[in-house]
Amino acid sequence: MTIHPHSTWIIWALMSAVFAALTAIFAKIGVANINSDLATFIRTVVILVVLASILAARGLFQPLNSITPRTYLFLALSGLATGASWICYFRALQLGDAARVAPVDKLSVVLVAIFGVTFLNEELRLANWLGIALIATGVVLVAWR
């Protein structure tokens, strides 16, 4: 079976889902006896070291002046949003069940669809919107006590 190069995104997305699930489980155990903000900091340091190692090993660093100010702006905004998300996520894991926190966190899928259509002019079909509605419904059902 040959996988079309434009279809490999689904493999990466599925691997992302697996690692995100493991993140929730490992983080829930990891925040049991530590401040959630300190836990987020430790996690971030690990990510920095791993990514720096990957970039160095693959020779993918590039001159900082070759990156446009617009790129820096949006990557900085993305970093701030990521940091805020992680801080909130770790605090939620400290207070709630991983099996309920992680699905609520994935409400971001619904928001990305709305933001993508609103701000990036992406188009979704009726079937896509039905899927988004089902995800939102699933989040409510999972979060419900």
N, CA, C and O atoms as CSV, one atom per row, in Angstrom:
chain,resi,resn,atom,element,x,y,z
A,1,MET,N,N,0.840,-1.179,0.000
A,1,MET,CA,C,0.000,0.000,0.000
A,1,MET,C,C,0.886,1.243,0.000
A,1,MET,O,O,1.760,1.391,0.854
A,2,THR,N,N,0.656,2.120,-0.949
A,2,THR,CA,C,1.421,3.354,-1.061
A,2,THR,C,C,0.618,4.506,-0.485
A,2,THR,O,O,-0.569,4.665,-0.773
A,3,ILE,N,N,1.285,5.305,0.333
A,3,ILE,CA,C,0.619,6.466,0.922
A,3,ILE,C,C,0.997,7.698,0.105
A,3,ILE,O,O,2.177,7.982,-0.095
A,4,HIS,N,N,-0.004,8.417,-0.358
A,4,HIS,CA,C,0.217,9.633,-1.132
A,4,HIS,C,C,0.857,10.675,-0.216
A,4,HIS,O,O,0.417,10.841,0.922
A,5,PRO,N,N,1.899,11.387,-0.694
A,5,PRO,CA,C,2.604,12.364,0.155
A,5,PRO,C,C,1.687,13.410,0.788
A,5,PRO,O,O,1.955,13.872,1.897
A,6,HIS,N,N,0.617,13.786,0.101
A,6,HIS,CA,C,-0.302,14.778,0.654
A,6,HIS,C,C,-1.198,14.188,1.735
A,6,HIS,O,O,-1.902,14.925,2.426
A,7,SER,N,N,-1.180,12.877,1.888
A,7,SER,CA,C,-2.000,12.223,2.896
A,7,SER,C,C,-1.238,11.942,4.189
A,7,SER,O,O,-1.833,11.471,5.158
A,8,THR,N,N,0.048,12.216,4.223
A,8,THR,CA,C,0.821,11.891,5.421
A,8,THR,C,C,0.440,12.757,6.621
A,8,THR,O,O,0.787,12.426,7.755
A,9,TRP,N,N,-0.266,13.857,6.385
A,9,TRP,CA,C,-0.695,14.702,7.509
A,9,TRP,C,C,-1.527,13.894,8.496
A,9,TRP,O,O,-1.452,14.123,9.703
A,10,ILE,N,N,-2.310,12.958,7.997
A,10,ILE,CA,C,-3.186,12.187,8.891
A,10,ILE,C,C,-2.367,11.297,9.816
A,10,ILE,O,O,-2.738,11.105,10.975
A,11,ILE,N,N,-1.265,10.755,9.323
A,11,ILE,CA,C,-0.387,9.935,10.159
A,11,ILE,C,C,0.200,10.787,11.277
A,11,ILE,O,O,0.206,10.387,12.441
A,12,TRP,N,N,0.696,11.972,10.908
A,12,TRP,CA,C,1.259,12.881,11.911
A,12,TRP,C,C,0.181,13.320,12.906
A,12,TRP,O,O,0.448,13.416,14.104
A,13,ALA,N,N,-1.020,13.583,12.423
A,13,ALA,CA,C,-2.113,14.004,13.307
A,13,ALA,C,C,-2.507,12.881,14.268
A,13,ALA,O,O,-2.782,13.135,15.440
A,14,LEU,N,N,-2.533,11.658,13.781
A,14,LEU,CA,C,-2.852,10.520,14.657
A,14,LEU,C,C,-1.760,10.308,15.705
A,14,LEU,O,O,-2.050,10.021,16.867
A,15,MET,N,N,-0.500,10.454,15.282
A,15,MET,CA,C,0.594,10.345,16.257
A,15,MET,C,C,0.494,11.471,17.290
A,15,MET,O,O,0.761,11.257,18.473
A,16,SER,N,N,0.115,12.647,16.849
A,16,SER,CA,C,-0.079,13.766,17.770
A,16,SER,C,C,-1.148,13.422,18.801
A,16,SER,O,O,-0.990,13.719,19.985
A,17,ALA,N,N,-2.228,12.800,18.357
A,17,ALA,CA,C,-3.304,12.405,19.273
A,17,ALA,C,C,-2.811,11.385,20.300
A,17,ALA,O,O,-3.147,11.473,21.481
A,18,VAL,N,N,-2.021,10.427,19.847
A,18,VAL,CA,C,-1.473,9.422,20.774
A,18,VAL,C,C,-0.581,10.098,21.810
A,18,VAL,O,O,-0.699,9.830,23.006
A,19,PHE,N,N,0.320,10.980,21.347
A,19,PHE,CA,C,1.215,11.653,22.280
A,19,PHE,C,C,0.455,12.610,23.196
A,19,PHE,O,O,0.822,12.774,24.359
A,20,ALA,N,N,-0.591,13.237,22.685
A,20,ALA,CA,C,-1.414,14.113,23.530
A,20,ALA,C,C,-2.105,13.299,24.621
A,20,ALA,O,O,-2.215,13.749,25.762
A,21,ALA,N,N,-2.568,12.107,24.271
A,21,ALA,CA,C,-3.192,11.241,25.278
A,21,ALA,C,C,-2.174,10.837,26.337
A,21,ALA,O,O,-2.469,10.866,27.531
A,22,LEU,N,N,-0.973,10.459,25.897
A,22,LEU,CA,C,0.076,10.108,26.852
A,22,LEU,C,C,0.457,11.313,27.711
A,22,LEU,O,O,0.746,11.170,28.899
A,23,THR,N,N,0.456,12.502,27.101
A,23,THR,CA,C,0.743,13.726,27.847
A,23,THR,C,C,-0.221,13.887,29.011
A,23,THR,O,O,0.192,14.206,30.127
A,24,ALA,N,N,-1.491,13.669,28.754
A,24,ALA,CA,C,-2.499,13.810,29.814
A,24,ALA,C,C,-2.255,12.826,30.950
A,24,ALA,O,O,-2.329,13.199,32.121
A,25,ILE,N,N,-1.968,11.589,30.618
A,25,ILE,CA,C,-1.756,10.566,31.641
A,25,ILE,C,C,-0.478,10.845,32.423
A,25,ILE,O,O,-0.483,10.833,33.654
A,26,PHE,N,N,0.620,11.097,31.706
A,26,PHE,CA,C,1.894,11.378,32.382
A,26,PHE,C,C,1.801,12.655,33.220
A,26,PHE,O,O,2.323,12.705,34.333
A,27,ALA,N,N,1.143,13.678,32.692
A,27,ALA,CA,C,1.025,14.948,33.414
A,27,ALA,C,C,0.165,14.784,34.666
A,27,ALA,O,O,0.481,15.351,35.712
A,28,LYS,N,N,-0.906,14.021,34.568
A,28,LYS,CA,C,-1.775,13.799,35.732
A,28,LYS,C,C,-0.975,13.166,36.863
A,28,LYS,O,O,-1.119,13.554,38.023
A,29,ILE,N,N,-0.138,12.198,36.530
A,29,ILE,CA,C,0.710,11.555,37.542
A,29,ILE,C,C,1.770,12.539,38.021
A,29,ILE,O,O,2.067,12.605,39.214
A,30,GLY,N,N,2.343,13.311,37.086
A,30,GLY,CA,C,3.428,14.222,37.407
A,30,GLY,C,C,3.034,15.405,38.275
A,30,GLY,O,O,3.863,15.905,39.036
A,31,VAL,N,N,1.797,15.866,38.185
A,31,VAL,CA,C,1.385,17.039,38.968
A,31,VAL,C,C,0.817,16.667,40.334
A,31,VAL,O,O,0.351,17.536,41.071
A,32,ALA,N,N,0.852,15.400,40.669
A,32,ALA,CA,C,0.241,14.941,41.920
A,32,ALA,C,C,0.861,15.603,43.149
A,32,ALA,O,O,0.143,15.920,44.097
A,33,ASN,N,N,2.169,15.817,43.155
A,33,ASN,CA,C,2.843,16.327,44.359
A,33,ASN,C,C,3.710,17.539,44.072
A,33,ASN,O,O,4.742,17.730,44.715
A,34,ILE,N,N,3.297,18.368,43.103
A,34,ILE,CA,C,4.094,19.529,42.722
A,34,ILE,C,C,3.152,20.640,42.279
A,34,ILE,O,O,2.037,20.372,41.830
A,35,ASN,N,N,3.595,21.875,42.403
A,35,ASN,CA,C,2.828,23.014,41.909
A,35,ASN,C,C,2.659,22.867,40.400
A,35,ASN,O,O,3.618,22.538,39.701
A,36,SER,N,N,1.464,23.103,39.894
A,36,SER,CA,C,1.199,22.887,38.468
A,36,SER,C,C,2.012,23.825,37.576
A,36,SER,O,O,2.380,23.442,36.465
A,37,ASP,N,N,2.296,25.036,38.033
A,37,ASP,CA,C,3.116,25.951,37.231
A,37,ASP,C,C,4.566,25.473,37.142
A,37,ASP,O,O,5.195,25.583,36.090
A,38,LEU,N,N,5.094,24.944,38.247
A,38,LEU,CA,C,6.449,24.383,38.226
A,38,LEU,C,C,6.486,23.156,37.315
A,38,LEU,O,O,7.456,22.946,36.587
A,39,ALA,N,N,5.439,22.361,37.360
A,39,ALA,CA,C,5.359,21.193,36.475
A,39,ALA,C,C,5.369,21.629,35.009
A,39,ALA,O,O,6.021,20.999,34.176
A,40,THR,N,N,4.655,22.692,34.700
A,40,THR,CA,C,4.631,23.219,33.334
A,40,THR,C,C,6.018,23.699,32.927
A,40,THR,O,O,6.441,23.478,31.793
A,41,PHE,N,N,6.727,24.353,33.842
A,41,PHE,CA,C,8.088,24.829,33.575
A,41,PHE,C,C,9.021,23.655,33.262
A,41,PHE,O,O,9.776,23.700,32.290
A,42,ILE,N,N,8.967,22.615,34.081
A,42,ILE,CA,C,9.825,21.440,33.868
A,42,ILE,C,C,9.523,20.815,32.513
A,42,ILE,O,O,10.437,20.460,31.769
A,43,ARG,N,N,8.257,20.684,32.200
A,43,ARG,CA,C,7.842,20.128,30.908
A,43,ARG,C,C,8.403,20.972,29.766
A,43,ARG,O,O,8.875,20.431,28.766
A,44,THR,N,N,8.351,22.287,29.913
A,44,THR,CA,C,8.825,23.192,28.873
A,44,THR,C,C,10.334,23.069,28.667
A,44,THR,O,O,10.813,23.099,27.533
A,45,VAL,N,N,11.076,22.931,29.752
A,45,VAL,CA,C,12.527,22.756,29.646
A,45,VAL,C,C,12.842,21.468,28.889
A,45,VAL,O,O,13.728,21.445,28.035
A,46,VAL,N,N,12.123,20.411,29.201
A,46,VAL,CA,C,12.335,19.137,28.495
A,46,VAL,C,C,12.070,19.317,27.003
A,46,VAL,O,O,12.842,18.841,26.171
A,47,ILE,N,N,10.985,20.001,26.665
A,47,ILE,CA,C,10.644,20.228,25.259
A,47,ILE,C,C,11.737,21.038,24.568
A,47,ILE,O,O,12.129,20.718,23.445
A,48,LEU,N,N,12.233,22.086,25.231
A,48,LEU,CA,C,13.308,22.902,24.660
A,48,LEU,C,C,14.553,22.074,24.361
A,48,LEU,O,O,15.137,22.189,23.284
A,49,VAL,N,N,14.950,21.251,25.305
A,49,VAL,CA,C,16.153,20.428,25.122
A,49,VAL,C,C,15.958,19.432,23.978
A,49,VAL,O,O,16.846,19.265,23.142
A,50,VAL,N,N,14.816,18.784,23.940
A,50,VAL,CA,C,14.549,17.797,22.888
A,50,VAL,C,C,14.513,18.464,21.517
A,50,VAL,O,O,15.140,17.977,20.576
A,51,LEU,N,N,13.786,19.572,21.396
A,51,LEU,CA,C,13.697,20.244,20.099
A,51,LEU,C,C,15.039,20.811,19.651
A,51,LEU,O,O,15.378,20.729,18.470
A,52,ALA,N,N,15.806,21.385,20.574
A,52,ALA,CA,C,17.132,21.899,20.218
A,52,ALA,C,C,18.022,20.760,19.720
A,52,ALA,O,O,18.781,20.929,18.765
A,53,SER,N,N,17.925,19.613,20.365
A,53,SER,CA,C,18.718,18.452,19.943
A,53,SER,C,C,18.318,17.982,18.550
A,53,SER,O,O,19.176,17.658,17.729
A,54,ILE,N,N,17.027,17.945,18.287
A,54,ILE,CA,C,16.548,17.520,16.964
A,54,ILE,C,C,17.017,18.509,15.890
A,54,ILE,O,O,17.515,18.099,14.842
A,55,LEU,N,N,16.858,19.807,16.153
A,55,LEU,CA,C,17.290,20.820,15.180
A,55,LEU,C,C,18.791,20.738,14.922
A,55,LEU,O,O,19.237,20.822,13.778
A,56,ALA,N,N,19.567,20.574,15.994
A,56,ALA,CA,C,21.025,20.487,15.843
A,56,ALA,C,C,21.418,19.230,15.069
A,56,ALA,O,O,22.251,19.291,14.165
A,57,ALA,N,N,20.825,18.106,15.419
A,57,ALA,CA,C,21.162,16.846,14.765
A,57,ALA,C,C,20.812,16.863,13.281
A,57,ALA,O,O,21.509,16.256,12.468
A,58,ARG,N,N,19.744,17.549,12.933
A,58,ARG,CA,C,19.301,17.588,11.539
A,58,ARG,C,C,19.830,18.812,10.782
A,58,ARG,O,O,19.563,18.972,9.591
A,59,GLY,N,N,20.576,19.668,11.474
A,59,GLY,CA,C,21.131,20.864,10.838
A,59,GLY,C,C,20.068,21.828,10.355
A,59,GLY,O,O,20.196,22.419,9.283
A,60,LEU,N,N,19.023,21.986,11.140
A,60,LEU,CA,C,17.889,22.797,10.697
A,60,LEU,C,C,17.847,24.200,11.289
A,60,LEU,O,O,16.915,24.956,11.012
A,61,PHE,N,N,18.842,24.564,12.103
A,61,PHE,CA,C,18.877,25.938,12.588
A,61,PHE,C,C,19.122,26.858,11.401
A,61,PHE,O,O,19.819,26.478,10.461
A,62,GLN,N,N,18.563,28.053,11.431
A,62,GLN,CA,C,18.796,29.014,10.364
A,62,GLN,C,C,19.092,30.370,10.993
A,62,GLN,O,O,18.741,30.602,12.150
A,63,PRO,N,N,19.731,31.269,10.248
A,63,PRO,CA,C,20.047,32.587,10.811
A,63,PRO,C,C,18.781,33.308,11.271
A,63,PRO,O,O,17.777,33.340,10.559
A,64,LEU,N,N,18.845,33.877,12.454
A,64,LEU,CA,C,17.664,34.536,13.018
A,64,LEU,C,C,17.207,35.721,12.169
A,64,LEU,O,O,16.017,36.034,12.136
A,65,ASN,N,N,18.147,36.386,11.480
A,65,ASN,CA,C,17.766,37.528,10.642
A,65,ASN,C,C,17.113,37.112,9.325
A,65,ASN,O,O,16.682,37.967,8.552
A,66,SER,N,N,17.035,35.806,9.064
A,66,SER,CA,C,16.361,35.329,7.855
A,66,SER,C,C,14.861,35.115,8.098
A,66,SER,O,O,14.113,34.769,7.184
A,67,ILE,N,N,14.446,35.328,9.338
A,67,ILE,CA,C,13.038,35.136,9.712
A,67,ILE,C,C,12.366,36.508,9.739
A,67,ILE,O,O,12.893,37.458,10.318
A,68,THR,N,N,11.207,36.598,9.112
A,68,THR,CA,C,10.530,37.897,8.993
A,68,THR,C,C,9.921,38.330,10.329
A,68,THR,O,O,9.595,37.489,11.167
A,69,PRO,N,N,9.767,39.656,10.526
A,69,PRO,CA,C,9.121,40.149,11.749
A,69,PRO,C,C,7.703,39.593,11.921
A,69,PRO,O,O,7.275,39.317,13.041
A,70,ARG,N,N,6.988,39.432,10.825
A,70,ARG,CA,C,5.619,38.877,10.899
A,70,ARG,C,C,5.653,37.448,11.450
A,70,ARG,O,O,4.822,37.067,12.274
A,71,THR,N,N,6.623,36.674,10.981
A,71,THR,CA,C,6.769,35.304,11.470
A,71,THR,C,C,7.078,35.310,12.962
A,71,THR,O,O,6.484,34.551,13.727
A,72,TYR,N,N,8.014,36.174,13.376
A,72,TYR,CA,C,8.331,36.286,14.803
A,72,TYR,C,C,7.096,36.661,15.617
A,72,TYR,O,O,6.845,36.088,16.677
A,73,LEU,N,N,6.319,37.635,15.110
A,73,LEU,CA,C,5.127,38.082,15.829
A,73,LEU,C,C,4.154,36.933,16.050
A,73,LEU,O,O,3.704,36.704,17.173
A,74,PHE,N,N,3.830,36.211,14.983
A,74,PHE,CA,C,2.828,35.155,15.109
A,74,PHE,C,C,3.351,33.936,15.867
A,74,PHE,O,O,2.579,33.259,16.547
A,75,LEU,N,N,4.642,33.648,15.763
A,75,LEU,CA,C,5.195,32.563,16.574
A,75,LEU,C,C,5.234,32.963,18.044
A,75,LEU,O,O,5.020,32.122,18.917
A,76,ALA,N,N,5.505,34.240,18.329
A,76,ALA,CA,C,5.475,34.716,19.718
A,76,ALA,C,C,4.055,34.639,20.271
A,76,ALA,O,O,3.855,34.199,21.403
A,77,LEU,N,N,3.072,35.062,19.486
A,77,LEU,CA,C,1.678,34.968,19.924
A,77,LEU,C,C,1.272,33.504,20.145
A,77,LEU,O,O,0.580,33.179,21.110
A,78,SER,N,N,1.712,32.635,19.237
A,78,SER,CA,C,1.433,31.212,19.389
A,78,SER,C,C,2.081,30.664,20.656
A,78,SER,O,O,1.473,29.875,21.379
A,79,GLY,N,N,3.311,31.081,20.921
A,79,GLY,CA,C,4.005,30.652,22.137
A,79,GLY,C,C,3.291,31.116,23.389
A,79,GLY,O,O,3.170,30.360,24.353
A,80,LEU,N,N,2.814,32.363,23.384
A,80,LEU,CA,C,2.072,32.869,24.540
A,80,LEU,C,C,0.773,32.088,24.739
A,80,LEU,O,O,0.407,31.750,25.865
A,81,ALA,N,N,0.087,31.807,23.644
A,81,ALA,CA,C,-1.155,31.032,23.732
A,81,ALA,C,C,-0.877,29.603,24.212
A,81,ALA,O,O,-1.629,29.053,25.016
A,82,THR,N,N,0.209,29.012,23.711
A,82,THR,CA,C,0.591,27.666,24.148
A,82,THR,C,C,0.890,27.649,25.633
A,82,THR,O,O,0.421,26.776,26.364
A,83,GLY,N,N,1.678,28.624,26.074
A,83,GLY,CA,C,2.012,28.700,27.497
A,83,GLY,C,C,0.773,28.854,28.364
A,83,GLY,O,O,0.639,28.185,29.389
A,84,ALA,N,N,-0.127,29.728,27.956
A,84,ALA,CA,C,-1.371,29.918,28.710
A,84,ALA,C,C,-2.191,28.626,28.727
A,84,ALA,O,O,-2.760,28.252,29.753
A,85,SER,N,N,-2.241,27.955,27.579
A,85,SER,CA,C,-2.975,26.695,27.488
A,85,SER,C,C,-2.379,25.643,28.424
A,85,SER,O,O,-3.109,24.960,29.142
A,86,TRP,N,N,-1.055,25.519,28.412
A,86,TRP,CA,C,-0.393,24.521,29.261
A,86,TRP,C,C,-0.598,24.823,30.736
A,86,TRP,O,O,-0.853,23.912,31.524
A,87,ILE,N,N,-0.491,26.084,31.118
A,87,ILE,CA,C,-0.704,26.454,32.528
A,87,ILE,C,C,-2.114,26.074,32.965
A,87,ILE,O,O,-2.309,25.486,34.029
A,88,CYS,N,N,-3.093,26.417,32.133
A,88,CYS,CA,C,-4.490,26.084,32.455
A,88,CYS,C,C,-4.717,24.576,32.454
A,88,CYS,O,O,-5.427,24.050,33.311
A,89,TYR,N,N,-4.115,23.884,31.497
A,89,TYR,CA,C,-4.280,22.431,31.361
A,89,TYR,C,C,-3.714,21.701,32.574
A,89,TYR,O,O,-4.361,20.809,33.123
A,90,PHE,N,N,-2.505,22.080,32.993
A,90,PHE,CA,C,-1.893,21.410,34.143
A,90,PHE,C,C,-2.680,21.686,35.419
A,90,PHE,O,O,-2.824,20.803,36.265
A,91,ARG,N,N,-3.189,22.904,35.560
A,91,ARG,CA,C,-4.009,23.217,36.734
A,91,ARG,C,C,-5.300,22.396,36.709
A,91,ARG,O,O,-5.723,21.861,37.734
A,92,ALA,N,N,-5.918,22.300,35.537
A,92,ALA,CA,C,-7.141,21.494,35.412
A,92,ALA,C,C,-6.866,20.032,35.735
A,92,ALA,O,O,-7.678,19.380,36.392
A,93,LEU,N,N,-5.719,19.507,35.276
A,93,LEU,CA,C,-5.368,18.116,35.581
A,93,LEU,C,C,-5.155,17.911,37.073
A,93,LEU,O,O,-5.478,16.854,37.615
A,94,GLN,N,N,-4.608,18.929,37.734
A,94,GLN,CA,C,-4.386,18.815,39.167
A,94,GLN,C,C,-5.719,18.747,39.915
A,94,GLN,O,O,-5.821,18.101,40.958
A,95,LEU,N,N,-6.723,19.409,39.379
A,95,LEU,CA,C,-8.013,19.510,40.055
A,95,LEU,C,C,-9.042,18.480,39.588
A,95,LEU,O,O,-9.963,18.145,40.333
A,96,GLY,N,N,-8.893,17.985,38.378
A,96,GLY,CA,C,-9.925,17.106,37.816
A,96,GLY,C,C,-9.361,15.798,37.294
A,96,GLY,O,O,-8.151,15.569,37.302
A,97,ASP,N,N,-10.264,14.953,36.844
A,97,ASP,CA,C,-9.903,13.652,36.277
A,97,ASP,C,C,-9.336,13.835,34.874
A,97,ASP,O,O,-9.885,14.593,34.075
A,98,ALA,N,N,-8.245,13.148,34.574
A,98,ALA,CA,C,-7.637,13.223,33.245
A,98,ALA,C,C,-8.630,12.818,32.161
A,98,ALA,O,O,-8.632,13.394,31.073
A,99,ALA,N,N,-9.469,11.834,32.450
A,99,ALA,CA,C,-10.440,11.332,31.474
A,99,ALA,C,C,-11.519,12.368,31.147
A,99,ALA,O,O,-12.224,12.235,30.146
A,100,ARG,N,N,-11.648,13.389,31.983
A,100,ARG,CA,C,-12.615,14.446,31.713
A,100,ARG,C,C,-11.925,15.738,31.285
A,100,ARG,O,O,-12.453,16.475,30.452
A,101,VAL,N,N,-10.758,16.016,31.845
A,101,VAL,CA,C,-10.039,17.246,31.505
A,101,VAL,C,C,-9.591,17.229,30.044
A,101,VAL,O,O,-9.809,18.199,29.318
A,102,ALA,N,N,-8.972,16.143,29.613
A,102,ALA,CA,C,-8.422,16.082,28.252
A,102,ALA,C,C,-9.499,16.284,27.178
A,102,ALA,O,O,-9.272,17.049,26.240
A,103,PRO,N,N,-10.653,15.634,27.278
A,103,PRO,CA,C,-11.680,15.888,26.256
A,103,PRO,C,C,-12.174,17.336,26.246
A,103,PRO,O,O,-12.435,17.892,25.179
A,104,VAL,N,N,-12.302,17.949,27.419
A,104,VAL,CA,C,-12.725,19.353,27.444
A,104,VAL,C,C,-11.655,20.220,26.787
A,104,VAL,O,O,-11.971,21.157,26.055
A,105,ASP,N,N,-10.397,19.906,27.049
A,105,ASP,CA,C,-9.292,20.619,26.403
A,105,ASP,C,C,-9.406,20.512,24.883
A,105,ASP,O,O,-9.063,21.449,24.162
A,106,LYS,N,N,-9.882,19.382,24.407
A,106,LYS,CA,C,-10.000,19.170,22.965
A,106,LYS,C,C,-11.188,19.916,22.363
A,106,LYS,O,O,-11.446,19.809,21.164
A,107,LEU,N,N,-11.905,20.662,23.181
A,107,LEU,CA,C,-12.897,21.582,22.641
A,107,LEU,C,C,-12.198,22.586,21.730
A,107,LEU,O,O,-12.837,23.275,20.935
A,108,SER,N,N,-10.884,22.655,21.860
A,108,SER,CA,C,-10.080,23.502,20.961
A,108,SER,C,C,-10.310,23.108,19.508
A,108,SER,O,O,-10.191,23.953,18.620
A,109,VAL,N,N,-10.634,21.857,19.248
A,109,VAL,CA,C,-10.914,21.401,17.880
A,109,VAL,C,C,-12.098,22.190,17.307
A,109,VAL,O,O,-12.071,22.623,16.155
A,110,VAL,N,N,-13.117,22.363,18.117
A,110,VAL,CA,C,-14.299,23.115,17.697
A,110,VAL,C,C,-13.921,24.575,17.453
A,110,VAL,O,O,-14.321,25.176,16.456
A,111,LEU,N,N,-13.147,25.130,18.378
A,111,LEU,CA,C,-12.749,26.530,18.252
A,111,LEU,C,C,-11.839,26.758,17.049
A,111,LEU,O,O,-11.952,27.783,16.376
A,112,VAL,N,N,-10.938,25.815,16.770
A,112,VAL,CA,C,-10.068,25.942,15.594
A,112,VAL,C,C,-10.911,25.964,14.320
A,112,VAL,O,O,-10.630,26.742,13.409
A,113,ALA,N,N,-11.931,25.127,14.250
A,113,ALA,CA,C,-12.799,25.123,13.068
A,113,ALA,C,C,-13.471,26.488,12.904
A,113,ALA,O,O,-13.495,27.044,11.806
A,114,ILE,N,N,-14.011,27.018,13.986
A,114,ILE,CA,C,-14.683,28.320,13.929
A,114,ILE,C,C,-13.685,29.430,13.573
A,114,ILE,O,O,-13.966,30.268,12.716
A,115,PHE,N,N,-12.523,29.431,14.232
A,115,PHE,CA,C,-11.512,30.458,13.957
A,115,PHE,C,C,-10.946,30.322,12.545
A,115,PHE,O,O,-10.696,31.326,11.878
A,116,GLY,N,N,-10.745,29.089,12.089
A,116,GLY,CA,C,-10.226,28.867,10.741
A,116,GLY,C,C,-11.150,29.419,9.673
A,116,GLY,O,O,-10.701,30.035,8.705
A,117,VAL,N,N,-12.430,29.197,9.853
A,117,VAL,CA,C,-13.412,29.720,8.900
A,117,VAL,C,C,-13.498,31.242,9.007
A,117,VAL,O,O,-13.557,31.941,7.995
A,118,THR,N,N,-13.505,31.746,10.241
A,118,THR,CA,C,-13.679,33.181,10.468
A,118,THR,C,C,-12.461,34.002,10.060
A,118,THR,O,O,-12.599,35.023,9.385
A,119,PHE,N,N,-11.267,33.564,10.463
A,119,PHE,CA,C,-10.075,34.383,10.275
A,119,PHE,C,C,-9.165,33.955,9.123
A,119,PHE,O,O,-8.402,34.769,8.603
A,120,LEU,N,N,-9.240,32.694,8.726
A,120,LEU,CA,C,-8.343,32.194,7.675
A,120,LEU,C,C,-9.081,31.901,6.366
A,120,LEU,O,O,-8.486,31.417,5.403
A,121,ASN,N,N,-10.371,32.198,6.342
A,121,ASN,CA,C,-11.200,31.968,5.152
A,121,ASN,C,C,-11.195,30.512,4.703
A,121,ASN,O,O,-11.324,30.226,3.513
A,122,GLU,N,N,-11.048,29.598,5.646
A,122,GLU,CA,C,-11.137,28.180,5.308
A,122,GLU,C,C,-12.606,27.818,5.104
A,122,GLU,O,O,-13.498,28.503,5.603
A,123,GLU,N,N,-12.842,26.759,4.381
A,123,GLU,CA,C,-14.209,26.350,4.092
A,123,GLU,C,C,-14.455,24.955,4.634
A,123,GLU,O,O,-13.636,24.053,4.463
A,124,LEU,N,N,-15.591,24.792,5.287
A,124,LEU,CA,C,-16.016,23.483,5.774
A,124,LEU,C,C,-17.381,23.168,5.183
A,124,LEU,O,O,-18.229,24.048,5.042
A,125,ARG,N,N,-17.576,21.927,4.846
A,125,ARG,CA,C,-18.860,21.481,4.302
A,125,ARG,C,C,-19.811,21.158,5.452
A,125,ARG,O,O,-19.419,21.145,6.619
A,126,LEU,N,N,-21.045,20.902,5.101
A,126,LEU,CA,C,-22.063,20.579,6.093
A,126,LEU,C,C,-21.648,19.361,6.912
A,126,LEU,O,O,-21.831,19.342,8.129
A,127,ALA,N,N,-21.097,18.356,6.261
A,127,ALA,CA,C,-20.650,17.150,6.973
A,127,ALA,C,C,-19.550,17.490,7.981
A,127,ALA,O,O,-19.499,16.922,9.071
A,128,ASN,N,N,-18.665,18.429,7.600
A,128,ASN,CA,C,-17.613,18.859,8.523
A,128,ASN,C,C,-18.211,19.538,9.752
A,128,ASN,O,O,-17.789,19.279,10.879
A,129,TRP,N,N,-19.194,20.408,9.530
A,129,TRP,CA,C,-19.841,21.100,10.647
A,129,TRP,C,C,-20.595,20.115,11.537
A,129,TRP,O,O,-20.661,20.286,12.754
A,130,LEU,N,N,-21.160,19.083,10.916
A,130,LEU,CA,C,-21.832,18.047,11.709
A,130,LEU,C,C,-20.816,17.359,12.620
A,130,LEU,O,O,-21.100,17.111,13.792
A,131,GLY,N,N,-19.647,17.055,12.089
A,131,GLY,CA,C,-18.584,16.454,12.903
A,131,GLY,C,C,-18.169,17.370,14.038
A,131,GLY,O,O,-17.976,16.913,15.164
A,132,ILE,N,N,-18.029,18.663,13.754
A,132,ILE,CA,C,-17.662,19.638,14.785
A,132,ILE,C,C,-18.747,19.674,15.869
A,132,ILE,O,O,-18.434,19.726,17.059
A,133,ALA,N,N,-20.011,19.647,15.461
A,133,ALA,CA,C,-21.121,19.645,16.435
A,133,ALA,C,C,-21.089,18.371,17.282
A,133,ALA,O,O,-21.354,18.416,18.483
A,134,LEU,N,N,-20.766,17.248,16.663
A,134,LEU,CA,C,-20.677,15.996,17.417
A,134,LEU,C,C,-19.527,16.030,18.424
A,134,LEU,O,O,-19.652,15.520,19.537
A,135,ILE,N,N,-18.413,16.632,18.026
A,135,ILE,CA,C,-17.282,16.773,18.959
A,135,ILE,C,C,-17.717,17.612,20.155
A,135,ILE,O,O,-17.462,17.246,21.303
A,136,ALA,N,N,-18.373,18.737,19.884
A,136,ALA,CA,C,-18.842,19.609,20.969
A,136,ALA,C,C,-19.814,18.867,21.880
A,136,ALA,O,O,-19.749,18.989,23.103
A,137,THR,N,N,-20.705,18.106,21.279
A,137,THR,CA,C,-21.658,17.316,22.071
A,137,THR,C,C,-20.931,16.273,22.899
A,137,THR,O,O,-21.262,16.061,24.065
A,138,GLY,N,N,-19.951,15.626,22.310
A,138,GLY,CA,C,-19.162,14.634,23.035
A,138,GLY,C,C,-18.437,15.240,24.221
A,138,GLY,O,O,-18.378,14.638,25.293
A,139,VAL,N,N,-17.882,16.433,24.033
A,139,VAL,CA,C,-17.192,17.113,25.139
A,139,VAL,C,C,-18.153,17.345,26.293
A,139,VAL,O,O,-17.808,17.095,27.448
A,140,VAL,N,N,-19.351,17.818,25.990
A,140,VAL,CA,C,-20.353,18.072,27.036
A,140,VAL,C,C,-20.705,16.765,27.752
A,140,VAL,O,O,-20.788,16.731,28.980
A,141,LEU,N,N,-20.908,15.705,26.994
A,141,LEU,CA,C,-21.285,14.420,27.604
A,141,LEU,C,C,-20.164,13.840,28.474
A,141,LEU,O,O,-20.433,13.249,29.520
A,142,VAL,N,N,-18.919,14.008,28.047
A,142,VAL,CA,C,-17.783,13.497,28.823
A,142,VAL,C,C,-17.588,14.328,30.092
A,142,VAL,O,O,-17.274,13.781,31.149
A,143,ALA,N,N,-17.771,15.625,29.992
A,143,ALA,CA,C,-17.537,16.525,31.132
A,143,ALA,C,C,-18.658,16.453,32.165
A,143,ALA,O,O,-18.463,16.777,33.336
A,144,TRP,N,N,-19.818,16.028,31.716
A,144,TRP,CA,C,-20.988,15.968,32.595
A,144,TRP,C,C,-20.756,14.990,33.722
A,144,TRP,O,O,-20.290,13.876,33.482
A,145,ARG,N,N,-21.060,15.366,34.916
A,145,ARG,CA,C,-20.868,14.495,36.071
A,145,ARG,C,C,-22.120,13.710,36.347
A,145,ARG,O,O,-22.156,12.916,37.287
